[in-house]
């Protein structure tokens, strides 16, 4: 039994999936955070809190790397860790540094830092010849305005160090670019209290459907688990409205998407870990959007598990413990699995979500939830504003995606007047 140190986590689905996977793998864990209330505020109402599965729940400043390294070294002397991991993008570079500092298994800290900084990742991928959009980083309004002319309108504006689609938007002209740039200037600190890198990335707007490729790297060998189909909505924003595994693609396009993802993971130097690589399938072929050096969020890992039997959060835990994960597919009887998300029509306070009775009675619905009455939602500009989800499986073919969207579309959100 390995003893794993989990440094911070998400408060969404992975906050439950990762602790469960660690325990199911036969391991135990200690949880370390700078703000325990961040997790207690998001405590699930219908089940026990996932942190109750931890052997220890400890607090220290996790945003100060030198202090964190010193503190974890003392904890390691007292508790003895076999590995360290996280499911939160904002702490993946620190986790890699901690693992290296303690001599524990993990990917290269430099590789993780490159992957988590979208401007550094673009440069590394471009140097390696991995297909991607035209792009330019900018750290001032003057640089952004000039760079936009080189990239060409319409284009995509994104921060280099945020996630969940926050502040990523399409802009059609300089006026919209100015609005997007100023909005990012007014958000200098992320949700975990970390000061942001004041760089904006301008990218060519890519045409075509979006997919993600789920991979596992073990000692430099990159294994493809599969390709996930993704649905986007909310222009000018890029909000993920649903996912289906496996994606419905012809064999040649699926092969090219896998090859592009593997090339990107290798180019970044991610030699050990789970990765979630997003691409656009353009008329000229797959083009890289980004590589996330951790298991996919939004319950994509659950879709993969239900179809293939491969539990990517458990793989994440086993790799952190220095073990060889089993990536053998099992015949689960499920041919496709999908999740669709309920998005708000606008900001406001929810009084009810109608239509959930159908979800409770549907045999193909394996999981669903909606926000309770009284929940206050913001505008639907990122993946952080979901009001609920529906997950379905199809034992016959590739119908899960359409079915999940059908069920979510039938839900009606009532707002406080």
Secondary structure, 3 states (H helix, E strand, C coil): CCEEEEECCCCCCHHHHHHHHHHHCCCEEEEEECCHHHHHCCCCCCCCCHHHHCCEEEECCCCCHHHHHHHHHHHHHHHCCCEEECCCHHHHHHHHHHHHHHCCCCCCHHHHHHHHCHHHHHHHHHHCCCCECCEEEECCHHHHHHHHHHHCCCEEEEECCCCCCCCCEEECCHHHHHHHHHHHHCCCECCCCCECCCCEEEEECCCCCEEEEEEEEECCEEEEEEEEEEEEECCCECEEEEEEECCCCCHHHHHHHHHHHHHHHHHHCCCCEEEEEEEEEECCEEEEEEEECCCCCCCHHHHHHHHHCCCHHHHHHHHHCCCCCCCCCCCCCCCEEEEEEEECCCCEEEEEEECHHHHHHCCCEEEEEECCCCCEECCCCCHHHEEEEEEEEECCCCCHHHHHHHHHHCCEEEECC
